[in-house]
Amino acid sequence: MVFAGFPRDTLSFLDGIAAHNDKIWFDAHRTLYEAGYVAPARALVEALGPELRKISPTVQFAPKVNGSLQRINRDIRFSKDKRPYKEHLNLWFWHGDSKGWDTPGFWFSLGREGLQLGVGMHGFGKAQLDAYRQSVIHPRSFTALRAAVARVGKAGAYELGGRTRKLLPRGFDADPDRAQYLLHEGLYTSFRLPPATATDPALVRLLAGHYRKMWPIGQWLLEEVAG
């Protein structure tokens, strides 16, 4: 399947699963799920993956469910929210040997309210958090971090995320510039686009352009934290 934007079936399915998030509706619309959700998502991964490798040569992707295409089923075992299905189409392009969240990557999420792109690490594991904090207090790597954030900020209206703490972590005493980054337990940049963007035949080129502008933060993480 050649990717030329998501078909209207994709938005129809996302509207439907948001309005009727239950197994009865899903089973009755499984054909729409396959045609509007799985097939175009796989085609996008196949088209976008090589473009992302022009940005970061070691990025990994797999055009299948449980590869770059996340499962639509929610894990509700320990959640108060018992809706069985996700209401977004989520894609992940990662670095490293395993498809985990412990290295920076590119993500894509499409829902009825719009499209969100992201680059970086949404949350750090313990080892990554320790490495990140040491990188923030190190003069060379902190200078590189500030330069990466400045490049992304200059390139467009991209949001910087991952700041979750109100107080500095114990044992750290830093100047104000460093202190703001020590409040992060993840580091990423994100950007939102309206729902109609998903149907644009030039979507792959549009996405690659945004990801290229956002990548300096991911590259810093790959070199200073995940390595």
ABEGO torsion letter per residue (X at the ends): XBBAEBBAAAAAAAAAAAABBBAAAAAAAAAAAAAAAAAAAAAAAAAAAAAAAAABAABBBBBBBGBABBBABBBAAABABABABBABBBBBBBBEABBBAABBBBBBBBBAAEBBBBBEBABBBAAAAAAAAAAAABAAAAAAAAAAAAAAAAAEBBBBBGBABABBBBGBBBBAAAAAAAABABBBBBBBBBAAAAABAAAAAAAAAAAAAAAAAAAAAAAAAAX
